[in-house]
Amino acid sequence: MSSVTAYLGDLDLSLFHYINGLCGQYLALDHIANRLESGQLKGLALSATFGALWFQRAEDQFRRRETLILTLVAVVLSLVVARICADLLPFRIRPMFVPHIGYQAPLFHLESYFENWSSFPSDTAALLVVMTTGFWLVSRWWGLAWLCFTAMAIGARIYFGLHYPGDVLAGALIGIAITIAINNGFVRHRIAWPILIFEKQAPGIFYGLLFPVLYEISTLFAFTRSLRHAVTHLLLGF
């Protein structure tokens, strides 16, 4: 068992070196990877794709919207599972902070506040793979486009040393498993169907809530997390 673990660890590190080895070689490549890794691009891509599929006319539009609603639910569940795993499993330092690992930094200063966040599993990978899987279930073409985008965005995080390949693989498996698991008739009837009925009855309130939800999802609930930390600090002093 220990030999298998050691082999997987060596493979993980070798794949990391293969991708990160390109970092810091060409300024243009560093900037391209930085754009692919940016939360703004992820948010724009997510909102644009979701909106296009939501309002696209189709015979099975109600069914497609059910899938999109369940995709958002899967995102929340996947991020919760990924965060629980990160908190309960042994802490894994992100490769960019590990000394003498052979890490190559980009040719510009990379802002990072992830020193105290475990690298395993990747919640960003979970988010992107959930959206890719959900969009694939709605439209094969959009799913393929998101598969390409997700591969590049996840690759950029390995490129900059934010994750090992094993981190993103674990996050991806969490995202796929949860998305597929909740896409069934029982969950559709209990969750997606009532939400879509509410959309018909009160579209103003529905879309007023949908847009900030999409924003929060695209930022991995950055505002919600900062608000939670602020409330915790205020009430408990830490």
Phi, psi and omega in degrees: 000317181295325179292323177294316179299318179295320179296315179296322177296318178295320179295318179300315180292322179295317178295323177299313180298325181296318182279313181292339179298339177280341184290141178079006180267321182225126182297320181298318179295321177299318181291322177298314178297323179295322177291319180295330182275348187292142178292331179298316180294317179299317180296316179297315181296317180296310183296318181295315181293315179301314180296319180298317181286327180295316186264357178293128180287132180202157180296326181256037185301319180298318179295319179297319180293326174301316180296320179295319177298315180294332176295319177295321176297319180296325177300310181300313181297319181294318179294323178295314180297315179299319181291322177297316178299317180297326181281326185269327181281161179305138183297133178241118181290137177296142186303331181292345180251002181270121180287148174060032179263350184088024180289138177248123182273157177290172182278009175221163181289128181255114178293135178208139177233030187259013184302324184262011179254130178294142182285337187244130351273172181277115177286332175296318177297320178300314180300309184295321181287326174300312180297319178299314180294316180296316179294327177296320180293335178271315183213123180298321182293314177295324178297318178294319178298318180288332176297317178295315180297316180297317179300318180289319181293319178291319178301324179296325179290324174291319180305318182271359178082019177280337181211156164273159176304324179296329178296314183287329176295317179297315178298320179296319179295322176299313181298314180296313184299314183290319180299314180292321185296322185270354177275076178219167185300321182297311182291322177302315183289324185277330186243301187293315183299312178298324179295320179289328173295319177297323178298322179289324184279325183220070184299325180299312179293319182300308183287332174296330176272327184296316185298312176295330176296316177298319179296313181297320178297317183294337179257015183056038178058044182300314181294318180298317180294318180294323177294319179297317179297321180294317179294317178299317179296321181292318185275322187250346177084015177210000000 
